[in-house]
Amino acid sequence: MDYPVNMNKPWYHGSPIEIDTLKKGSTITQWRDLAIAFSTKPTLLGYEEINGKITHNGKEKGMLYIIGEQILLEIDIYQHPKTTMDKGVEFLTKRELKLIRIVE
């Protein structure tokens, strides 16, 4: 299942800690539910190819953030080179990015 990138859609980051700036090298995604799952710090995470249902064993209380500034593909972010997920799902940041918490 490829996840198409649309630079007009929001980018998300999930974390169990409160932060306002995302560090260079951090992971972001346009798949909101995946960012929510990552916010719980799972050691195991997977999703079904057909319907995208996410399963994980995360237990921590997580927070969902949206990237709070404009970003450009290949300038500010790039496809995670060692991801085990499908193309377009997981990206790494090339610089610090402002975050806005949207869900706890």
CNS distance restraints for C-alpha pairs under 8 A (distance, minus, plus):
assign (resid   1 and name CA) (resid  49 and name CA) 5.54 0.50 0.50
assign (resid   1 and name CA) (resid  50 and name CA) 7.36 0.50 0.50
assign (resid   1 and name CA) (resid  86 and name CA) 6.10 0.50 0.50
assign (resid   1 and name CA) (resid  87 and name CA) 7.81 0.50 0.50
assign (resid   2 and name CA) (resid  86 and name CA) 5.47 0.50 0.50
assign (resid   2 and name CA) (resid  87 and name CA) 5.15 0.50 0.50
assign (resid   2 and name CA) (resid  88 and name CA) 6.18 0.50 0.50
assign (resid   2 and name CA) (resid  89 and name CA) 7.57 0.50 0.50
assign (resid   3 and name CA) (resid  86 and name CA) 7.00 0.50 0.50
assign (resid   3 and name CA) (resid  87 and name CA) 6.23 0.50 0.50
assign (resid   3 and name CA) (resid  88 and name CA) 4.79 0.50 0.50
assign (resid   3 and name CA) (resid  89 and name CA) 5.69 0.50 0.50
assign (resid   4 and name CA) (resid  88 and name CA) 5.73 0.50 0.50
assign (resid   5 and name CA) (resid  30 and name CA) 7.40 0.50 0.50
assign (resid   5 and name CA) (resid  88 and name CA) 5.81 0.50 0.50
assign (resid   7 and name CA) (resid  72 and name CA) 7.47 0.50 0.50
assign (resid   7 and name CA) (resid  73 and name CA) 7.63 0.50 0.50
assign (resid   9 and name CA) (resid  30 and name CA) 7.15 0.50 0.50
assign (resid  10 and name CA) (resid  30 and name CA) 6.12 0.50 0.50
assign (resid  10 and name CA) (resid  66 and name CA) 6.72 0.50 0.50
assign (resid  10 and name CA) (resid  67 and name CA) 7.10 0.50 0.50
assign (resid  11 and name CA) (resid  28 and name CA) 6.41 0.50 0.50
assign (resid  11 and name CA) (resid  29 and name CA) 5.50 0.50 0.50
assign (resid  11 and name CA) (resid  30 and name CA) 4.60 0.50 0.50
assign (resid  11 and name CA) (resid  31 and name CA) 7.77 0.50 0.50
assign (resid  11 and name CA) (resid  32 and name CA) 7.92 0.50 0.50
assign (resid  11 and name CA) (resid  66 and name CA) 5.78 0.50 0.50
assign (resid  11 and name CA) (resid  67 and name CA) 5.59 0.50 0.50
assign (resid  12 and name CA) (resid  28 and name CA) 5.53 0.50 0.50
assign (resid  12 and name CA) (resid  29 and name CA) 5.32 0.50 0.50
assign (resid  12 and name CA) (resid  30 and name CA) 5.83 0.50 0.50
assign (resid  12 and name CA) (resid  31 and name CA) 7.28 0.50 0.50
assign (resid  12 and name CA) (resid  32 and name CA) 6.18 0.50 0.50
assign (resid  12 and name CA) (resid  35 and name CA) 6.04 0.50 0.50
assign (resid  12 and name CA) (resid  64 and name CA) 7.05 0.50 0.50
assign (resid  12 and name CA) (resid  65 and name CA) 5.58 0.50 0.50
assign (resid  12 and name CA) (resid  66 and name CA) 4.55 0.50 0.50
assign (resid  12 and name CA) (resid  67 and name CA) 6.03 0.50 0.50
assign (resid  13 and name CA) (resid  27 and name CA) 6.86 0.50 0.50
assign (resid  13 and name CA) (resid  28 and name CA) 5.03 0.50 0.50
assign (resid  13 and name CA) (resid  29 and name CA) 6.68 0.50 0.50
assign (resid  13 and name CA) (resid  35 and name CA) 5.32 0.50 0.50
assign (resid  13 and name CA) (resid  36 and name CA) 7.82 0.50 0.50
assign (resid  13 and name CA) (resid  39 and name CA) 7.68 0.50 0.50
assign (resid  13 and name CA) (resid  64 and name CA) 6.13 0.50 0.50
assign (resid  13 and name CA) (resid  65 and name CA) 5.16 0.50 0.50
assign (resid  13 and name CA) (resid  66 and name CA) 6.34 0.50 0.50
assign (resid  13 and name CA) (resid  67 and name CA) 7.42 0.50 0.50
assign (resid  14 and name CA) (resid  35 and name CA) 4.60 0.50 0.50
assign (resid  14 and name CA) (resid  36 and name CA) 5.43 0.50 0.50
assign (resid  14 and name CA) (resid  37 and name CA) 7.40 0.50 0.50
assign (resid  14 and name CA) (resid  38 and name CA) 5.53 0.50 0.50
assign (resid  14 and name CA) (resid  39 and name CA) 3.98 0.50 0.50
assign (resid  14 and name CA) (resid  40 and name CA) 7.79 0.50 0.50
assign (resid  14 and name CA) (resid  62 and name CA) 6.77 0.50 0.50
assign (resid  14 and name CA) (resid  63 and name CA) 5.73 0.50 0.50
assign (resid  14 and name CA) (resid  64 and name CA) 4.67 0.50 0.50
assign (resid  14 and name CA) (resid  65 and name CA) 6.03 0.50 0.50
assign (resid  15 and name CA) (resid  38 and name CA) 6.82 0.50 0.50
assign (resid  15 and name CA) (resid  39 and name CA) 3.96 0.50 0.50
assign (resid  15 and name CA) (resid  40 and name CA) 6.90 0.50 0.50
assign (resid  15 and name CA) (resid  41 and name CA) 7.43 0.50 0.50
assign (resid  15 and name CA) (resid  62 and name CA) 5.56 0.50 0.50
assign (resid  15 and name CA) (resid  63 and name CA) 5.37 0.50 0.50
assign (resid  15 and name CA) (resid  64 and name CA) 6.65 0.50 0.50
assign (resid  15 and name CA) (resid  65 and name CA) 7.92 0.50 0.50
assign (resid  16 and name CA) (resid  39 and name CA) 5.21 0.50 0.50
assign (resid  16 and name CA) (resid  40 and name CA) 5.99 0.50 0.50
assign (resid  16 and name CA) (resid  41 and name CA) 7.08 0.50 0.50
assign (resid  16 and name CA) (resid  60 and name CA) 6.39 0.50 0.50
assign (resid  16 and name CA) (resid  61 and name CA) 5.77 0.50 0.50
assign (resid  16 and name CA) (resid  62 and name CA) 4.10 0.50 0.50
assign (resid  16 and name CA) (resid  63 and name CA) 5.64 0.50 0.50
assign (resid  17 and name CA) (resid  62 and name CA) 7.20 0.50 0.50
assign (resid  17 and name CA) (resid  63 and name CA) 7.04 0.50 0.50
assign (resid  18 and name CA) (resid  63 and name CA) 7.30 0.50 0.50
assign (resid  19 and name CA) (resid  99 and name CA) 7.40 0.50 0.50
assign (resid  20 and name CA) (resid  98 and name CA) 6.12 0.50 0.50
assign (resid  20 and name CA) (resid  99 and name CA) 4.94 0.50 0.50
assign (resid  20 and name CA) (resid 100 and name CA) 6.55 0.50 0.50
assign (resid  20 and name CA) (resid 101 and name CA) 7.79 0.50 0.50
assign (resid  21 and name CA) (resid  96 and name CA) 6.48 0.50 0.50
assign (resid  21 and name CA) (resid  97 and name CA) 5.61 0.50 0.50
assign (resid  21 and name CA) (resid  98 and name CA) 4.69 0.50 0.50
assign (resid  21 and name CA) (resid  99 and name CA) 5.40 0.50 0.50
assign (resid  22 and name CA) (resid  26 and name CA) 6.67 0.50 0.50
assign (resid  22 and name CA) (resid  96 and name CA) 5.35 0.50 0.50
assign (resid  22 and name CA) (resid  97 and name CA) 5.05 0.50 0.50
assign (resid  22 and name CA) (resid  98 and name CA) 6.29 0.50 0.50
assign (resid  22 and name CA) (resid  99 and name CA) 6.51 0.50 0.50
assign (resid  23 and name CA) (resid  93 and name CA) 7.62 0.50 0.50
assign (resid  23 and name CA) (resid  95 and name CA) 6.77 0.50 0.50
assign (resid  23 and name CA) (resid  96 and name CA) 4.69 0.50 0.50
assign (resid  23 and name CA) (resid  97 and name CA) 6.86 0.50 0.50
assign (resid  24 and name CA) (resid  92 and name CA) 7.82 0.50 0.50
assign (resid  24 and name CA) (resid  93 and name CA) 5.26 0.50 0.50
assign (resid  24 and name CA) (resid  94 and name CA) 5.25 0.50 0.50
assign (resid  24 and name CA) (resid  95 and name CA) 4.34 0.50 0.50
assign (resid  24 and name CA) (resid  96 and name CA) 4.85 0.50 0.50
assign (resid  24 and name CA) (resid  97 and name CA) 7.73 0.50 0.50
assign (resid  25 and name CA) (resid  92 and name CA) 5.35 0.50 0.50
assign (resid  25 and name CA) (resid  93 and name CA) 4.87 0.50 0.50
assign (resid  25 and name CA) (resid  94 and name CA) 6.00 0.50 0.50
assign (resid  25 and name CA) (resid  95 and name CA) 7.27 0.50 0.50
assign (resid  26 and name CA) (resid  92 and name CA) 5.38 0.50 0.50
assign (resid  26 and name CA) (resid  93 and name CA) 5.46 0.50 0.50
assign (resid  27 and name CA) (resid  80 and name CA) 7.99 0.50 0.50
assign (resid  27 and name CA) (resid  90 and name CA) 6.54 0.50 0.50
assign (resid  27 and name CA) (resid  91 and name CA) 5.52 0.50 0.50
assign (resid  27 and name CA) (resid  92 and name CA) 4.65 0.50 0.50
assign (resid  27 and name CA) (resid  93 and name CA) 6.52 0.50 0.50
assign (resid  28 and name CA) (resid  35 and name CA) 7.45 0.50 0.50
assign (resid  28 and name CA) (resid  90 and name CA) 6.13 0.50 0.50
assign (resid  28 and name CA) (resid  91 and name CA) 5.33 0.50 0.50
assign (resid  28 and name CA) (resid  92 and name CA) 6.24 0.50 0.50
assign (resid  28 and name CA) (resid  93 and name CA) 7.32 0.50 0.50
assign (resid  29 and name CA) (resid  34 and name CA) 7.51 0.50 0.50
assign (resid  29 and name CA) (resid  35 and name CA) 6.65 0.50 0.50
assign (resid  29 and name CA) (resid  89 and name CA) 5.84 0.50 0.50
assign (resid  29 and name CA) (resid  90 and name CA) 5.29 0.50 0.50
assign (resid  29 and name CA) (resid  91 and name CA) 6.17 0.50 0.50
assign (resid  30 and name CA) (resid  89 and name CA) 7.07 0.50 0.50
assign (resid  31 and name CA) (resid  35 and name CA) 6.56 0.50 0.50
assign (resid  31 and name CA) (resid  89 and name CA) 6.90 0.50 0.50
assign (resid  32 and name CA) (resid  36 and name CA) 6.35 0.50 0.50
assign (resid  33 and name CA) (resid  37 and name CA) 6.22 0.50 0.50
assign (resid  33 and name CA) (resid  54 and name CA) 7.72 0.50 0.50
assign (resid  34 and name CA) (resid  38 and name CA) 6.16 0.50 0.50
assign (resid  34 and name CA) (resid  54 and name CA) 7.15 0.50 0.50
assign (resid  35 and name CA) (resid  39 and name CA) 6.17 0.50 0.50
assign (resid  35 and name CA) (resid  64 and name CA) 6.79 0.50 0.50
assign (resid  36 and name CA) (resid  40 and name CA) 7.16 0.50 0.50
assign (resid  36 and name CA) (resid  62 and name CA) 6.98 0.50 0.50
assign (resid  36 and name CA) (resid  63 and name CA) 7.15 0.50 0.50
assign (resid  36 and name CA) (resid  64 and name CA) 5.88 0.50 0.50
assign (resid  37 and name CA) (resid  41 and name CA) 7.55 0.50 0.50
assign (resid  37 and name CA) (resid  42 and name CA) 7.44 0.50 0.50
assign (resid  37 and name CA) (resid  54 and name CA) 7.70 0.50 0.50
assign (resid  37 and name CA) (resid  56 and name CA) 6.99 0.50 0.50
assign (resid  37 and name CA) (resid  58 and name CA) 7.13 0.50 0.50
assign (resid  38 and name CA) (resid  42 and name CA) 6.42 0.50 0.50
assign (resid  38 and name CA) (resid  58 and name CA) 7.64 0.50 0.50
assign (resid  39 and name CA) (resid  60 and name CA) 7.58 0.50 0.50
assign (resid  39 and name CA) (resid  61 and name CA) 7.40 0.50 0.50
assign (resid  39 and name CA) (resid  62 and name CA) 4.42 0.50 0.50
assign (resid  39 and name CA) (resid  63 and name CA) 5.91 0.50 0.50
assign (resid  39 and name CA) (resid  64 and name CA) 6.82 0.50 0.50
assign (resid  40 and name CA) (resid  58 and name CA) 4.65 0.50 0.50
assign (resid  40 and name CA) (resid  59 and name CA) 5.60 0.50 0.50
assign (resid  40 and name CA) (resid  60 and name CA) 4.49 0.50 0.50
assign (resid  40 and name CA) (resid  61 and name CA) 5.73 0.50 0.50
assign (resid  40 and name CA) (resid  62 and name CA) 4.90 0.50 0.50
assign (resid  41 and name CA) (resid  58 and name CA) 5.20 0.50 0.50
assign (resid  41 and name CA) (resid  59 and name CA) 7.07 0.50 0.50
assign (resid  41 and name CA) (resid  60 and name CA) 6.36 0.50 0.50
assign (resid  41 and name CA) (resid  62 and name CA) 7.97 0.50 0.50
assign (resid  42 and name CA) (resid  56 and name CA) 6.02 0.50 0.50
assign (resid  42 and name CA) (resid  57 and name CA) 5.12 0.50 0.50
assign (resid  42 and name CA) (resid  58 and name CA) 3.66 0.50 0.50
assign (resid  42 and name CA) (resid  59 and name CA) 6.98 0.50 0.50
assign (resid  43 and name CA) (resid  56 and name CA) 7.69 0.50 0.50
assign (resid  43 and name CA) (resid  57 and name CA) 6.53 0.50 0.50
assign (resid  43 and name CA) (resid  58 and name CA) 6.79 0.50 0.50
assign (resid  44 and name CA) (resid  56 and name CA) 5.46 0.50 0.50
assign (resid  44 and name CA) (resid  57 and name CA) 5.79 0.50 0.50
assign (resid  44 and name CA) (resid  58 and name CA) 7.65 0.50 0.50
assign (resid  45 and name CA) (resid  54 and name CA) 7.24 0.50 0.50
assign (resid  45 and name CA) (resid  55 and name CA) 5.76 0.50 0.50
assign (resid  45 and name CA) (resid  56 and name CA) 4.23 0.50 0.50
assign (resid  45 and name CA) (resid  57 and name CA) 6.86 0.50 0.50
assign (resid  46 and name CA) (resid  54 and name CA) 5.77 0.50 0.50
assign (resid  46 and name CA) (resid  55 and name CA) 5.43 0.50 0.50
assign (resid  46 and name CA) (resid  56 and name CA) 6.42 0.50 0.50
assign (resid  47 and name CA) (resid  52 and name CA) 5.46 0.50 0.50
assign (resid  47 and name CA) (resid  53 and name CA) 5.24 0.50 0.50
assign (resid  47 and name CA) (resid  54 and name CA) 4.23 0.50 0.50
assign (resid  47 and name CA) (resid  55 and name CA) 6.01 0.50 0.50
assign (resid  48 and name CA) (resid  52 and name CA) 4.83 0.50 0.50
assign (resid  48 and name CA) (resid  53 and name CA) 5.29 0.50 0.50
assign (resid  48 and name CA) (resid  54 and name CA) 6.70 0.50 0.50
assign (resid  61 and name CA) (resid 104 and name CA) 7.80 0.50 0.50
assign (resid  62 and name CA) (resid 104 and name CA) 6.18 0.50 0.50
assign (resid  63 and name CA) (resid 101 and name CA) 6.98 0.50 0.50
assign (resid  63 and name CA) (resid 102 and name CA) 7.74 0.50 0.50
assign (resid  63 and name CA) (resid 103 and name CA) 5.72 0.50 0.50
assign (resid  63 and name CA) (resid 104 and name CA) 4.33 0.50 0.50
assign (resid  64 and name CA) (resid 101 and name CA) 5.90 0.50 0.50
assign (resid  64 and name CA) (resid 102 and name CA) 5.81 0.50 0.50
assign (resid  64 and name CA) (resid 103 and name CA) 5.01 0.50 0.50
assign (resid  64 and name CA) (resid 104 and name CA) 6.25 0.50 0.50
assign (resid  65 and name CA) (resid  99 and name CA) 5.95 0.50 0.50
assign (resid  65 and name CA) (resid 100 and name CA) 5.31 0.50 0.50
assign (resid  65 and name CA) (resid 101 and name CA) 4.28 0.50 0.50
assign (resid  65 and name CA) (resid 102 and name CA) 5.50 0.50 0.50
assign (resid  65 and name CA) (resid 103 and name CA) 7.07 0.50 0.50
assign (resid  66 and name CA) (resid  99 and name CA) 5.79 0.50 0.50
assign (resid  66 and name CA) (resid 100 and name CA) 5.34 0.50 0.50
assign (resid  66 and name CA) (resid 101 and name CA) 6.44 0.50 0.50
assign (resid  66 and name CA) (resid 102 and name CA) 6.72 0.50 0.50
assign (resid  67 and name CA) (resid  97 and name CA) 6.78 0.50 0.50
assign (resid  67 and name CA) (resid  98 and name CA) 6.04 0.50 0.50
assign (resid  67 and name CA) (resid  99 and name CA) 4.82 0.50 0.50
assign (resid  67 and name CA) (resid 100 and name CA) 6.38 0.50 0.50
assign (resid  68 and name CA) (resid  97 and name CA) 7.37 0.50 0.50
assign (resid  68 and name CA) (resid  98 and name CA) 5.11 0.50 0.50
assign (resid  68 and name CA) (resid  99 and name CA) 4.98 0.50 0.50
assign (resid  68 and name CA) (resid 100 and name CA) 5.64 0.50 0.50
assign (resid  69 and name CA) (resid  97 and name CA) 7.13 0.50 0.50
assign (resid  69 and name CA) (resid  98 and name CA) 6.30 0.50 0.50
assign (resid  69 and name CA) (resid  99 and name CA) 7.96 0.50 0.50
assign (resid  71 and name CA) (resid  75 and name CA) 7.72 0.50 0.50
assign (resid  71 and name CA) (resid  76 and name CA) 5.73 0.50 0.50
assign (resid  71 and name CA) (resid  77 and name CA) 7.39 0.50 0.50
assign (resid  72 and name CA) (resid  76 and name CA) 5.31 0.50 0.50
assign (resid  72 and name CA) (resid  77 and name CA) 6.70 0.50 0.50
assign (resid  73 and name CA) (resid  77 and name CA) 5.30 0.50 0.50
assign (resid  73 and name CA) (resid  78 and name CA) 6.19 0.50 0.50
assign (resid  74 and name CA) (resid  78 and name CA) 5.02 0.50 0.50
assign (resid  75 and name CA) (resid  94 and name CA) 7.37 0.50 0.50
assign (resid  76 and name CA) (resid  93 and name CA) 5.94 0.50 0.50
assign (resid  76 and name CA) (resid  94 and name CA) 5.03 0.50 0.50
assign (resid  76 and name CA) (resid  95 and name CA) 6.24 0.50 0.50
assign (resid  77 and name CA) (resid  91 and name CA) 6.28 0.50 0.50
assign (resid  77 and name CA) (resid  92 and name CA) 5.46 0.50 0.50
assign (resid  77 and name CA) (resid  93 and name CA) 4.43 0.50 0.50
assign (resid  77 and name CA) (resid  94 and name CA) 5.40 0.50 0.50
assign (resid  77 and name CA) (resid  95 and name CA) 7.95 0.50 0.50
assign (resid  78 and name CA) (resid  91 and name CA) 5.36 0.50 0.50
assign (resid  78 and name CA) (resid  92 and name CA) 5.52 0.50 0.50
assign (resid  78 and name CA) (resid  93 and name CA) 6.73 0.50 0.50
assign (resid  78 and name CA) (resid  94 and name CA) 7.52 0.50 0.50
assign (resid  79 and name CA) (resid  87 and name CA) 7.71 0.50 0.50
assign (resid  79 and name CA) (resid  88 and name CA) 6.89 0.50 0.50
assign (resid  79 and name CA) (resid  90 and name CA) 6.29 0.50 0.50
assign (resid  79 and name CA) (resid  91 and name CA) 4.44 0.50 0.50
assign (resid  79 and name CA) (resid  92 and name CA) 6.38 0.50 0.50
assign (resid  80 and name CA) (resid  90 and name CA) 5.70 0.50 0.50
assign (resid  80 and name CA) (resid  91 and name CA) 4.73 0.50 0.50
assign (resid  80 and name CA) (resid  92 and name CA) 5.56 0.50 0.50
assign (resid  83 and name CA) (resid  90 and name CA) 6.91 0.50 0.50
assign (resid  85 and name CA) (resid  89 and name CA) 6.51 0.50 0.50
assign (resid  85 and name CA) (resid  90 and name CA) 7.11 0.50 0.50
assign (resid  93 and name CA) (resid  97 and name CA) 7.92 0.50 0.50
